[in-house]
Amino acid sequence: MATRSGGATAEAPKIVWNERDKRFETKGKKAYLEYKLRNGGKVMDIIHTFVPSSKRGLGLASHLSVAAFNHAQY
């Protein structure tokens, strides 16, 4: 989990699975992780992550990745 200056732990952002667009996104859709499925949906390839410069350094890409990994386990 990301920490902000002063040592306070930031609250984990809400990550939404956008199945139609094959993305995991923050609630405002400004940060996202794109993926593709192959082998009949048995393999998830993570293609791209994006975090706007104003939100970088907060661990958003990590939260997006963890959401994708947790989803892929099922």
PDB file of N, CA, C and O in Angstrom:
ATOM      1  N   MET A   1       0.845  -1.182   0.000  1.00  0.00           N
ATOM      2  CA  MET A   1       0.000   0.000   0.000  1.00  0.00           C
ATOM      3  C   MET A   1       0.883   1.235   0.000  1.00  0.00           C
ATOM      4  O   MET A   1       1.920   1.257   0.662  1.00  0.00           O
ATOM      5  N   ALA A   2       0.495   2.229  -0.711  1.00  0.00           N
ATOM      6  CA  ALA A   2       1.291   3.451  -0.824  1.00  0.00           C
ATOM      7  C   ALA A   2       1.209   4.265   0.457  1.00  0.00           C
ATOM      8  O   ALA A   2       0.204   4.241   1.167  1.00  0.00           O
ATOM      9  N   THR A   3       2.275   4.978   0.731  1.00  0.00           N
ATOM     10  CA  THR A   3       2.258   5.898   1.863  1.00  0.00           C
ATOM     11  C   THR A   3       2.487   7.302   1.332  1.00  0.00           C
ATOM     12  O   THR A   3       3.209   7.508   0.357  1.00  0.00           O
ATOM     13  N   ARG A   4       1.878   8.231   1.973  1.00  0.00           N
ATOM     14  CA  ARG A   4       2.048   9.637   1.603  1.00  0.00           C
ATOM     15  C   ARG A   4       3.067  10.256   2.539  1.00  0.00           C
ATOM     16  O   ARG A   4       3.394   9.697   3.586  1.00  0.00           O
ATOM     17  N   SER A   5       3.564  11.417   2.145  1.00  0.00           N
ATOM     18  CA  SER A   5       4.529  12.079   3.016  1.00  0.00           C
ATOM     19  C   SER A   5       3.906  12.296   4.388  1.00  0.00           C
ATOM     20  O   SER A   5       2.720  12.604   4.506  1.00  0.00           O
ATOM     21  N   GLY A   6       4.708  12.133   5.400  1.00  0.00           N
ATOM     22  CA  GLY A   6       4.196  12.222   6.759  1.00  0.00           C
ATOM     23  C   GLY A   6       3.934  10.845   7.344  1.00  0.00           C
ATOM     24  O   GLY A   6       3.602  10.723   8.523  1.00  0.00           O
ATOM     25  N   GLY A   7       4.082   9.788   6.514  1.00  0.00           N
ATOM     26  CA  GLY A   7       3.956   8.436   7.018  1.00  0.00           C
ATOM     27  C   GLY A   7       2.544   7.877   7.047  1.00  0.00           C
ATOM     28  O   GLY A   7       2.376   6.704   7.382  1.00  0.00           O
ATOM     29  N   ALA A   8       1.522   8.652   6.714  1.00  0.00           N
ATOM     30  CA  ALA A   8       0.152   8.150   6.744  1.00  0.00           C
ATOM     31  C   ALA A   8      -0.072   7.208   5.565  1.00  0.00           C
ATOM     32  O   ALA A   8       0.359   7.484   4.446  1.00  0.00           O
ATOM     33  N   THR A   9      -0.749   6.098   5.827  1.00  0.00           N
ATOM     34  CA  THR A   9      -1.035   5.138   4.768  1.00  0.00           C
ATOM     35  C   THR A   9      -2.263   5.602   3.992  1.00  0.00           C
ATOM     36  O   THR A   9      -3.294   5.938   4.574  1.00  0.00           O
ATOM     37  N   ALA A  10      -2.133   5.613   2.661  1.00  0.00           N
ATOM     38  CA  ALA A  10      -3.248   6.019   1.812  1.00  0.00           C
ATOM     39  C   ALA A  10      -4.268   4.892   1.747  1.00  0.00           C
ATOM     40  O   ALA A  10      -3.913   3.714   1.791  1.00  0.00           O
ATOM     41  N   GLU A  11      -5.529   5.265   1.643  1.00  0.00           N
ATOM     42  CA  GLU A  11      -6.597   4.280   1.500  1.00  0.00           C
ATOM     43  C   GLU A  11      -6.516   3.650   0.112  1.00  0.00           C
ATOM     44  O   GLU A  11      -6.252   4.340  -0.872  1.00  0.00           O
ATOM     45  N   ALA A  12      -6.742   2.350   0.036  1.00  0.00           N
ATOM     46  CA  ALA A  12      -6.694   1.646  -1.251  1.00  0.00           C
ATOM     47  C   ALA A  12      -7.787   2.189  -2.171  1.00  0.00           C
ATOM     48  O   ALA A  12      -8.930   2.358  -1.745  1.00  0.00           O
ATOM     49  N   PRO A  13      -7.445   2.460  -3.420  1.00  0.00           N
ATOM     50  CA  PRO A  13      -8.448   2.979  -4.356  1.00  0.00           C
ATOM     51  C   PRO A  13      -9.430   1.885  -4.766  1.00  0.00           C
ATOM     52  O   PRO A  13      -9.099   0.700  -4.719  1.00  0.00           O
ATOM     53  N   LYS A  14     -10.619   2.277  -5.161  1.00  0.00           N
ATOM     54  CA  LYS A  14     -11.595   1.326  -5.676  1.00  0.00           C
ATOM     55  C   LYS A  14     -11.203   0.984  -7.103  1.00  0.00           C
ATOM     56  O   LYS A  14     -11.071   1.867  -7.951  1.00  0.00           O
ATOM     57  N   ILE A  15     -11.018  -0.314  -7.363  1.00  0.00           N
ATOM     58  CA  ILE A  15     -10.670  -0.798  -8.693  1.00  0.00           C
ATOM     59  C   ILE A  15     -11.885  -1.515  -9.265  1.00  0.00           C
ATOM     60  O   ILE A  15     -12.489  -2.357  -8.600  1.00  0.00           O
ATOM     61  N   VAL A  16     -12.240  -1.177 -10.502  1.00  0.00           N
ATOM     62  CA  VAL A  16     -13.418  -1.725 -11.166  1.00  0.00           C
ATOM     63  C   VAL A  16     -12.972  -2.577 -12.344  1.00  0.00           C
ATOM     64  O   VAL A  16     -12.095  -2.178 -13.110  1.00  0.00           O
ATOM     65  N   TRP A  17     -13.581  -3.757 -12.489  1.00  0.00           N
ATOM     66  CA  TRP A  17     -13.321  -4.620 -13.642  1.00  0.00           C
ATOM     67  C   TRP A  17     -14.263  -4.226 -14.763  1.00  0.00           C
ATOM     68  O   TRP A  17     -15.480  -4.333 -14.614  1.00  0.00           O
ATOM     69  N   ASN A  18     -13.722  -3.774 -15.875  1.00  0.00           N
ATOM     70  CA  ASN A  18     -14.495  -3.401 -17.058  1.00  0.00           C
ATOM     71  C   ASN A  18     -14.338  -4.550 -18.050  1.00  0.00           C
ATOM     72  O   ASN A  18     -13.453  -4.527 -18.906  1.00  0.00           O
ATOM     73  N   GLU A  19     -15.196  -5.541 -17.928  1.00  0.00           N
ATOM     74  CA  GLU A  19     -15.085  -6.763 -18.738  1.00  0.00           C
ATOM     75  C   GLU A  19     -15.206  -6.468 -20.228  1.00  0.00           C
ATOM     76  O   GLU A  19     -14.476  -7.049 -21.032  1.00  0.00           O
ATOM     77  N   ARG A  20     -16.108  -5.585 -20.604  1.00  0.00           N
ATOM     78  CA  ARG A  20     -16.330  -5.266 -22.023  1.00  0.00           C
ATOM     79  C   ARG A  20     -15.074  -4.723 -22.688  1.00  0.00           C
ATOM     80  O   ARG A  20     -14.733  -5.132 -23.798  1.00  0.00           O
ATOM     81  N   ASP A  21     -14.384  -3.808 -22.019  1.00  0.00           N
ATOM     82  CA  ASP A  21     -13.179  -3.187 -22.590  1.00  0.00           C
ATOM     83  C   ASP A  21     -11.895  -3.905 -22.187  1.00  0.00           C
ATOM     84  O   ASP A  21     -10.801  -3.471 -22.548  1.00  0.00           O
ATOM     85  N   LYS A  22     -12.025  -5.005 -21.437  1.00  0.00           N
ATOM     86  CA  LYS A  22     -10.872  -5.783 -20.962  1.00  0.00           C
ATOM     87  C   LYS A  22      -9.864  -4.893 -20.232  1.00  0.00           C
ATOM     88  O   LYS A  22      -8.686  -4.812 -20.582  1.00  0.00           O
ATOM     89  N   ARG A  23     -10.391  -4.229 -19.197  1.00  0.00           N
ATOM     90  CA  ARG A  23      -9.575  -3.315 -18.397  1.00  0.00           C
ATOM     91  C   ARG A  23      -9.952  -3.416 -16.929  1.00  0.00           C
ATOM     92  O   ARG A  23     -11.082  -3.757 -16.579  1.00  0.00           O
ATOM     93  N   PHE A  24      -8.986  -3.115 -16.086  1.00  0.00           N
ATOM     94  CA  PHE A  24      -9.234  -2.834 -14.679  1.00  0.00           C
ATOM     95  C   PHE A  24      -8.950  -1.348 -14.531  1.00  0.00           C
ATOM     96  O   PHE A  24      -7.923  -0.857 -15.002  1.00  0.00           O
ATOM     97  N   GLU A  25      -9.867  -0.627 -13.872  1.00  0.00           N
ATOM     98  CA  GLU A  25      -9.785   0.839 -13.843  1.00  0.00           C
ATOM     99  C   GLU A  25     -10.028   1.367 -12.437  1.00  0.00           C
ATOM    100  O   GLU A  25     -10.680   0.726 -11.612  1.00  0.00           O
ATOM    101  N   THR A  26      -9.486   2.551 -12.191  1.00  0.00           N
ATOM    102  CA  THR A  26      -9.882   3.257 -10.977  1.00  0.00           C
ATOM    103  C   THR A  26     -11.295   3.767 -11.226  1.00  0.00           C
ATOM    104  O   THR A  26     -11.753   3.814 -12.368  1.00  0.00           O
ATOM    105  N   LYS A  27     -11.964   4.137 -10.187  1.00  0.00           N
ATOM    106  CA  LYS A  27     -13.364   4.542 -10.298  1.00  0.00           C
ATOM    107  C   LYS A  27     -13.573   5.647 -11.335  1.00  0.00           C
ATOM    108  O   LYS A  27     -14.570   5.624 -12.056  1.00  0.00           O
ATOM    109  N   GLY A  28     -12.666   6.599 -11.423  1.00  0.00           N
ATOM    110  CA  GLY A  28     -12.798   7.684 -12.387  1.00  0.00           C
ATOM    111  C   GLY A  28     -12.276   7.353 -13.775  1.00  0.00           C
ATOM    112  O   GLY A  28     -12.300   8.203 -14.665  1.00  0.00           O
ATOM    113  N   LYS A  29     -11.805   6.128 -13.971  1.00  0.00           N
ATOM    114  CA  LYS A  29     -11.287   5.630 -15.249  1.00  0.00           C
ATOM    115  C   LYS A  29     -10.041   6.363 -15.730  1.00  0.00           C
ATOM    116  O   LYS A  29      -9.708   6.303 -16.913  1.00  0.00           O
ATOM    117  N   LYS A  30      -9.354   7.051 -14.833  1.00  0.00           N
ATOM    118  CA  LYS A  30      -8.156   7.792 -15.241  1.00  0.00           C
ATOM    119  C   LYS A  30      -6.904   6.919 -15.208  1.00  0.00           C
ATOM    120  O   LYS A  30      -5.977   7.143 -15.987  1.00  0.00           O
ATOM    121  N   ALA A  31      -6.865   5.940 -14.328  1.00  0.00           N
ATOM    122  CA  ALA A  31      -5.752   4.989 -14.286  1.00  0.00           C
ATOM    123  C   ALA A  31      -6.340   3.631 -14.648  1.00  0.00           C
ATOM    124  O   ALA A  31      -7.444   3.290 -14.223  1.00  0.00           O
ATOM    125  N   TYR A  32      -5.590   2.851 -15.445  1.00  0.00           N
ATOM    126  CA  TYR A  32      -6.138   1.568 -15.883  1.00  0.00           C
ATOM    127  C   TYR A  32      -5.036   0.583 -16.247  1.00  0.00           C
ATOM    128  O   TYR A  32      -3.880   0.948 -16.460  1.00  0.00           O
ATOM    129  N   LEU A  33      -5.443  -0.677 -16.310  1.00  0.00           N
ATOM    130  CA  LEU A  33      -4.601  -1.776 -16.758  1.00  0.00           C
ATOM    131  C   LEU A  33      -5.377  -2.484 -17.868  1.00  0.00           C
ATOM    132  O   LEU A  33      -6.528  -2.873 -17.671  1.00  0.00           O
ATOM    133  N   GLU A  34      -4.753  -2.650 -19.028  1.00  0.00           N
ATOM    134  CA  GLU A  34      -5.391  -3.340 -20.153  1.00  0.00           C
ATOM    135  C   GLU A  34      -4.838  -4.753 -20.262  1.00  0.00           C
ATOM    136  O   GLU A  34      -3.657  -4.991 -20.006  1.00  0.00           O
ATOM    137  N   TYR A  35      -5.703  -5.687 -20.645  1.00  0.00           N
ATOM    138  CA  TYR A  35      -5.275  -7.078 -20.791  1.00  0.00           C
ATOM    139  C   TYR A  35      -5.933  -7.712 -22.012  1.00  0.00           C
ATOM    140  O   TYR A  35      -6.915  -7.198 -22.547  1.00  0.00           O
ATOM    141  N   LYS A  36      -5.372  -8.833 -22.435  1.00  0.00           N
ATOM    142  CA  LYS A  36      -5.960  -9.663 -23.483  1.00  0.00           C
ATOM    143  C   LYS A  36      -6.034 -11.082 -22.956  1.00  0.00           C
ATOM    144  O   LYS A  36      -5.170 -11.518 -22.196  1.00  0.00           O
ATOM    145  N   LEU A  37      -7.070 -11.802 -23.364  1.00  0.00           N
ATOM    146  CA  LEU A  37      -7.203 -13.202 -22.998  1.00  0.00           C
ATOM    147  C   LEU A  37      -6.825 -14.066 -24.194  1.00  0.00           C
ATOM    148  O   LEU A  37      -7.088 -13.704 -25.341  1.00  0.00           O
ATOM    149  N   ARG A  38      -6.204 -15.215 -23.915  1.00  0.00           N
ATOM    150  CA  ARG A  38      -5.892 -16.172 -24.968  1.00  0.00           C
ATOM    151  C   ARG A  38      -6.056 -17.581 -24.421  1.00  0.00           C
ATOM    152  O   ARG A  38      -6.336 -17.772 -23.238  1.00  0.00           O
ATOM    153  N   ASN A  39      -5.881 -18.550 -25.285  1.00  0.00           N
ATOM    154  CA  ASN A  39      -6.089 -19.961 -24.916  1.00  0.00           C
ATOM    155  C   ASN A  39      -7.475 -20.177 -24.306  1.00  0.00           C
ATOM    156  O   ASN A  39      -7.626 -20.787 -23.247  1.00  0.00           O
ATOM    157  N   GLY A  40      -8.479 -19.654 -25.012  1.00  0.00           N
ATOM    158  CA  GLY A  40      -9.857 -19.836 -24.544  1.00  0.00           C
ATOM    159  C   GLY A  40     -10.150 -19.162 -23.226  1.00  0.00           C
ATOM    160  O   GLY A  40     -11.023 -19.613 -22.484  1.00  0.00           O
ATOM    161  N   GLY A  41      -9.448 -18.103 -22.919  1.00  0.00           N
ATOM    162  CA  GLY A  41      -9.659 -17.369 -21.676  1.00  0.00           C
ATOM    163  C   GLY A  41      -8.885 -17.917 -20.488  1.00  0.00           C
ATOM    164  O   GLY A  41      -9.077 -17.464 -19.359  1.00  0.00           O
ATOM    165  N   LYS A  42      -8.019 -18.881 -20.731  1.00  0.00           N
ATOM    166  CA  LYS A  42      -7.243 -19.482 -19.636  1.00  0.00           C
ATOM    167  C   LYS A  42      -5.982 -18.693 -19.304  1.00  0.00           C
ATOM    168  O   LYS A  42      -5.404 -18.871 -18.232  1.00  0.00           O
ATOM    169  N   VAL A  43      -5.550 -17.817 -20.223  1.00  0.00           N
ATOM    170  CA  VAL A  43      -4.338 -17.025 -20.017  1.00  0.00           C
ATOM    171  C   VAL A  43      -4.675 -15.553 -20.161  1.00  0.00           C
ATOM    172  O   VAL A  43      -5.310 -15.152 -21.137  1.00  0.00           O
ATOM    173  N   MET A  44      -4.255 -14.749 -19.199  1.00  0.00           N
ATOM    174  CA  MET A  44      -4.447 -13.300 -19.255  1.00  0.00           C
ATOM    175  C   MET A  44      -3.082 -12.648 -19.472  1.00  0.00           C
ATOM    176  O   MET A  44      -2.186 -12.772 -18.638  1.00  0.00           O
ATOM    177  N   ASP A  45      -2.937 -11.961 -20.589  1.00  0.00           N
ATOM    178  CA  ASP A  45      -1.720 -11.188 -20.860  1.00  0.00           C
ATOM    179  C   ASP A  45      -1.984  -9.739 -20.482  1.00  0.00           C
ATOM    180  O   ASP A  45      -2.903  -9.114 -21.012  1.00  0.00           O
ATOM    181  N   ILE A  46      -1.187  -9.207 -19.574  1.00  0.00           N
ATOM    182  CA  ILE A  46      -1.301  -7.792 -19.216  1.00  0.00           C
ATOM    183  C   ILE A  46      -0.525  -7.011 -20.263  1.00  0.00           C
ATOM    184  O   ILE A  46       0.675  -7.215 -20.443  1.00  0.00           O
ATOM    185  N   ILE A  47      -1.214  -6.124 -20.945  1.00  0.00           N
ATOM    186  CA  ILE A  47      -0.662  -5.402 -22.081  1.00  0.00           C
ATOM    187  C   ILE A  47      -0.087  -4.050 -21.678  1.00  0.00           C
ATOM    188  O   ILE A  47       0.987  -3.663 -22.141  1.00  0.00           O
ATOM    189  N   HIS A  48      -0.797  -3.338 -20.823  1.00  0.00           N
ATOM    190  CA  HIS A  48      -0.435  -1.936 -20.593  1.00  0.00           C
ATOM    191  C   HIS A  48      -1.040  -1.456 -19.285  1.00  0.00           C
ATOM    192  O   HIS A  48      -2.166  -1.817 -18.944  1.00  0.00           O
ATOM    193  N   THR A  49      -0.292  -0.642 -18.554  1.00  0.00           N
ATOM    194  CA  THR A  49      -0.862   0.108 -17.438  1.00  0.00           C
ATOM    195  C   THR A  49      -0.650   1.590 -17.716  1.00  0.00           C
ATOM    196  O   THR A  49       0.331   1.984 -18.347  1.00  0.00           O
ATOM    197  N   PHE A  50      -1.574   2.396 -17.242  1.00  0.00           N
ATOM    198  CA  PHE A  50      -1.445   3.843 -17.388  1.00  0.00           C
ATOM    199  C   PHE A  50      -1.918   4.508 -16.112  1.00  0.00           C
ATOM    200  O   PHE A  50      -2.983   4.192 -15.584  1.00  0.00           O
ATOM    201  N   VAL A  51      -1.105   5.435 -15.626  1.00  0.00           N
ATOM    202  CA  VAL A  51      -1.458   6.280 -14.486  1.00  0.00           C
ATOM    203  C   VAL A  51      -1.113   7.703 -14.888  1.00  0.00           C
ATOM    204  O   VAL A  51       0.023   7.969 -15.281  1.00  0.00           O
ATOM    205  N   PRO A  52      -2.076   8.637 -14.799  1.00  0.00           N
ATOM    206  CA  PRO A  52      -1.765  10.016 -15.170  1.00  0.00           C
ATOM    207  C   PRO A  52      -0.665  10.591 -14.278  1.00  0.00           C
ATOM    208  O   PRO A  52      -0.531  10.205 -13.117  1.00  0.00           O
ATOM    209  N   SER A  53       0.102  11.496 -14.822  1.00  0.00           N
ATOM    210  CA  SER A  53       1.249  12.048 -14.085  1.00  0.00           C
ATOM    211  C   SER A  53       0.847  12.640 -12.731  1.00  0.00           C
ATOM    212  O   SER A  53       1.632  12.605 -11.784  1.00  0.00           O
ATOM    213  N   SER A  54      -0.348  13.174 -12.636  1.00  0.00           N
ATOM    214  CA  SER A  54      -0.796  13.766 -11.370  1.00  0.00           C
ATOM    215  C   SER A  54      -1.057  12.726 -10.287  1.00  0.00           C
ATOM    216  O   SER A  54      -1.170  13.077  -9.112  1.00  0.00           O
ATOM    217  N   LYS A  55      -1.154  11.452 -10.663  1.00  0.00           N
ATOM    218  CA  LYS A  55      -1.446  10.378  -9.702  1.00  0.00           C
ATOM    219  C   LYS A  55      -0.292   9.401  -9.535  1.00  0.00           C
ATOM    220  O   LYS A  55      -0.423   8.420  -8.804  1.00  0.00           O
ATOM    221  N   ARG A  56       0.820   9.641 -10.187  1.00  0.00           N
ATOM    222  CA  ARG A  56       1.955   8.720 -10.114  1.00  0.00           C
ATOM    223  C   ARG A  56       2.606   8.783  -8.738  1.00  0.00           C
ATOM    224  O   ARG A  56       2.573   9.807  -8.057  1.00  0.00           O
ATOM    225  N   GLY A  57       3.199   7.655  -8.351  1.00  0.00           N
ATOM    226  CA  GLY A  57       3.874   7.568  -7.064  1.00  0.00           C
ATOM    227  C   GLY A  57       2.961   7.191  -5.911  1.00  0.00           C
ATOM    228  O   GLY A  57       3.399   7.162  -4.761  1.00  0.00           O
ATOM    229  N   LEU A  58       1.699   6.900  -6.198  1.00  0.00           N
ATOM    230  CA  LEU A  58       0.739   6.543  -5.159  1.00  0.00           C
ATOM    231  C   LEU A  58       0.462   5.042  -5.110  1.00  0.00           C
ATOM    232  O   LEU A  58      -0.327   4.585  -4.283  1.00  0.00           O
ATOM    233  N   GLY A  59       1.106   4.273  -5.988  1.00  0.00           N
ATOM    234  CA  GLY A  59       0.899   2.833  -5.990  1.00  0.00           C
ATOM    235  C   GLY A  59      -0.302   2.355  -6.787  1.00  0.00           C
ATOM    236  O   GLY A  59      -0.726   1.209  -6.638  1.00  0.00           O
ATOM    237  N   LEU A  60      -0.857   3.218  -7.632  1.00  0.00           N
ATOM    238  CA  LEU A  60      -2.053   2.828  -8.393  1.00  0.00           C
ATOM    239  C   LEU A  60      -1.786   1.668  -9.339  1.00  0.00           C
ATOM    240  O   LEU A  60      -2.620   0.769  -9.447  1.00  0.00           O
ATOM    241  N   ALA A  61      -0.650   1.659 -10.026  1.00  0.00           N
ATOM    242  CA  ALA A  61      -0.333   0.555 -10.935  1.00  0.00           C
ATOM    243  C   ALA A  61      -0.249  -0.755 -10.150  1.00  0.00           C
ATOM    244  O   ALA A  61      -0.667  -1.801 -10.645  1.00  0.00           O
ATOM    245  N   SER A  62       0.278  -0.702  -8.959  1.00  0.00           N
ATOM    246  CA  SER A  62       0.343  -1.885  -8.109  1.00  0.00           C
ATOM    247  C   SER A  62      -1.054  -2.375  -7.747  1.00  0.00           C
ATOM    248  O   SER A  62      -1.324  -3.573  -7.827  1.00  0.00           O
ATOM    249  N   HIS A  63      -1.940  -1.474  -7.352  1.00  0.00           N
ATOM    250  CA  HIS A  63      -3.319  -1.848  -7.009  1.00  0.00           C
ATOM    251  C   HIS A  63      -4.038  -2.435  -8.220  1.00  0.00           C
ATOM    252  O   HIS A  63      -4.778  -3.410  -8.089  1.00  0.00           O
ATOM    253  N   LEU A  64      -3.828  -1.854  -9.388  1.00  0.00           N
ATOM    254  CA  LEU A  64      -4.442  -2.383 -10.606  1.00  0.00           C
ATOM    255  C   LEU A  64      -3.925  -3.786 -10.906  1.00  0.00           C
ATOM    256  O   LEU A  64      -4.696  -4.672 -11.273  1.00  0.00           O
ATOM    257  N   SER A  65      -2.623  -3.982 -10.750  1.00  0.00           N
ATOM    258  CA  SER A  65      -2.012  -5.289 -11.011  1.00  0.00           C
ATOM    259  C   SER A  65      -2.524  -6.345 -10.040  1.00  0.00           C
ATOM    260  O   SER A  65      -2.842  -7.462 -10.449  1.00  0.00           O
ATOM    261  N   VAL A  66      -2.604  -6.004  -8.778  1.00  0.00           N
ATOM    262  CA  VAL A  66      -3.102  -6.958  -7.777  1.00  0.00           C
ATOM    263  C   VAL A  66      -4.546  -7.342  -8.096  1.00  0.00           C
ATOM    264  O   VAL A  66      -4.908  -8.513  -7.978  1.00  0.00           O
ATOM    265  N   ALA A  67      -5.368  -6.388  -8.495  1.00  0.00           N
ATOM    266  CA  ALA A  67      -6.762  -6.697  -8.861  1.00  0.00           C
ATOM    267  C   ALA A  67      -6.792  -7.668 -10.049  1.00  0.00           C
ATOM    268  O   ALA A  67      -7.576  -8.617 -10.050  1.00  0.00           O
ATOM    269  N   ALA A  68      -5.952  -7.437 -11.049  1.00  0.00           N
ATOM    270  CA  ALA A  68      -5.897  -8.329 -12.217  1.00  0.00           C
ATOM    271  C   ALA A  68      -5.407  -9.716 -11.811  1.00  0.00           C
ATOM    272  O   ALA A  68      -5.985 -10.719 -12.229  1.00  0.00           O
ATOM    273  N   PHE A  69      -4.348  -9.786 -11.004  1.00  0.00           N
ATOM    274  CA  PHE A  69      -3.823 -11.084 -10.563  1.00  0.00           C
ATOM    275  C   PHE A  69      -4.866 -11.856  -9.758  1.00  0.00           C
ATOM    276  O   PHE A  69      -5.054 -13.055  -9.962  1.00  0.00           O
ATOM    277  N   ASN A  70      -5.538 -11.163  -8.847  1.00  0.00           N
ATOM    278  CA  ASN A  70      -6.578 -11.832  -8.052  1.00  0.00           C
ATOM    279  C   ASN A  70      -7.709 -12.337  -8.932  1.00  0.00           C
ATOM    280  O   ASN A  70      -8.227 -13.433  -8.719  1.00  0.00           O
ATOM    281  N   HIS A  71      -8.085 -11.552  -9.905  1.00  0.00           N
ATOM    282  CA  HIS A  71      -9.146 -11.957 -10.840  1.00  0.00           C
ATOM    283  C   HIS A  71      -8.709 -13.163 -11.662  1.00  0.00           C
ATOM    284  O   HIS A  71      -9.507 -14.068 -11.905  1.00  0.00           O
ATOM    285  N   ALA A  72      -7.461 -13.183 -12.087  1.00  0.00           N
ATOM    286  CA  ALA A  72      -6.939 -14.265 -12.940  1.00  0.00           C
ATOM    287  C   ALA A  72      -6.901 -15.598 -12.192  1.00  0.00           C
ATOM    288  O   ALA A  72      -6.923 -16.651 -12.830  1.00  0.00           O
ATOM    289  N   GLN A  73      -6.845 -15.583 -10.902  1.00  0.00           N
ATOM    290  CA  GLN A  73      -6.793 -16.820 -10.126  1.00  0.00           C
ATOM    291  C   GLN A  73      -8.070 -17.628 -10.238  1.00  0.00           C
ATOM    292  O   GLN A  73      -8.059 -18.833  -9.988  1.00  0.00           O
ATOM    293  N   TYR A  74      -9.173 -16.990 -10.610  1.00  0.00           N
ATOM    294  CA  TYR A  74     -10.465 -17.686 -10.664  1.00  0.00           C
ATOM    295  C   TYR A  74     -10.703 -18.237 -11.994  1.00  0.00           C
ATOM    296  O   TYR A  74     -11.740 -18.857 -12.229  1.00  0.00           O
TER     297      TYR A  74
END
